Amino acid sequence: MLKQLSYLLAVGITAASLSTAALAANQDMSPEAIAERTKPVGSVYSAQDLEGIAPAANQTASASSGPRDGETVYKGACFACHDTGAAGAPKRGDKAAWDPRVAQGFDTLRKHAIEGFTGSHGTMPARGTCAACSDEEIENAIHYMTDKL
């Protein structure tokens, strides 16, 4: 019984000291102190706030010279699978892996690259996960991978 009473007393003293410390930390009730304790963690900016700092999302790059070439698209997106063979992707330059695919014709290659395809030897995600690539850029990448087999 004495042990239990000692334990309860220790718990009570600990709770009281924690409570006193919490009260001491929150004693300053001035408007400035309250504002400091309740200020927002972050900020939200509107497009108007960013004018002159960053280009608008609907602005197109004035230096754009048209679609990217196949090598640029390949190095930006396609290489992840077509350099390693991930997900069954035919490696660039692997004639044996590409021949059956090329034999189906360019239109089929294009369709599978743009729409995605799951076959017995692997999976091609739609647009090769390059959502920003135009159809023409996808075609350029296909030519880059298959022209020198």
N, C-alpha and C positions, 0 to 999 in steps of 0.2 A: 504494500500500500504506500509506503514511504517513497519507494522508487517511482511509482506512478505520479505521486504528488510533486516530486522533484522534476519529473519530465514535463508535467503540465506547467509548472512555474517557469521552466526554461523556455518553453514554447511561448508563453505569455510575454515574457520579457523581450524575446526576440521580435515578436509581432509588434509590441509597443514601440520598440526602437526603430523598426522599419517604418511604422506609421508616422512617427515623429520626424524622421528624415524626409519622408515624402511631403509632409506638411511644410517643412522648412524650405524645401525646394520650390514650392508653389505659393509662398507667402506674398511675393511681389504681384499685386493685382493692378498695377498701373496699366493704363491703356497701351503703353509702349511694350511692356513685358508681355501682356496678353497677345498683342499683335505679333511679337517675335515667336511666341510659342505656337501660334496658330497659322503662321504664314504658309502659303502653298509650297509644296516640294519642288514643283517644276512650273513651266510656263507653256502656254499654247500660243502659237503665232498664226495669223491669217496671211493670206497671199499679199494683202495690202501692206502688212508689217514688213514683208520681205522684199518689197519693190526696191529695185536698185541694188539689192544684195545678191540675189540668185535669179537666174533666168526663169521665166514662167514655165510651167509644165507644158503648156500648149505651144510654146515657141519651138520651132525647128531650128536645128543648128544651121547657121548661115554658111558654114564652111563645108557642109556635107556635099560630097561629090558623087552621090549616088550609092548604089548598093555596094556592100563590101565584097571583096574578091574571095574566092574559095579558100585560099590559104588563111586569110584573116579570120573567116568564120570558123574554119577547122581548128585553128589555134585558140580561138576564144571559147568554143563550146564542144566540138566533136572529139577533140583529142582525148578527153577523159575516158571515153569508152573505146574509141578506135585506135588508140595507141596501146591500150592494155588488154583489149579483148573482153572487157567487163560486160556482163549480161549477154555474152555470146556474140558481141559485135565483131565483125570482120576487121582485122587490123589493116591499116593503110599499107598498101604494097603487097598484101598477101593474096597473090593471084588465085590460088586454090580456093580460098574462102570467098573471094569476090566473084569468080567466074559463074557459079550457079545463079547468083543474084543479078549480075549484069545480063545474063542470058534471058532473063524475064523482060528485059527492055527498060529504057530510061523512064518511061511513064510509070512503070510499076515501082522502080526505085524512088522516084519522086513522090508518088502517092504514099508509100510506106514511110518515107522520111517526114513528110508533112503531117499525115494523119496518125502515124504510129502503127506498129505491127508486132504481133507475137507469133513466132513461127517455131518450128521444131528445133532450130539451132540458136534461138535467142530472141531478145526483145528489143524493139526500137521504140523509145518513147516519142510521142508526138513532138515534132520539130526538134528532136534530140535534146529536149529541155531548153531550147533557145527560143523562148517566147518572143523575144525582140527581133528575131530573124524574119526577114521577108521571104516569100516563096522563091524569089530570084536568088537570094543569098543561100537558101537551102540548096537550090540547084547548083550554084557555084561550088558549094562544099562537096556535093556529090561528084561533080566533074573533077575537083581537086583530088578526091580519094580514088577515082577510078581511071582517070585518063592515062596514067603511066603504069598500067598493070602488065 
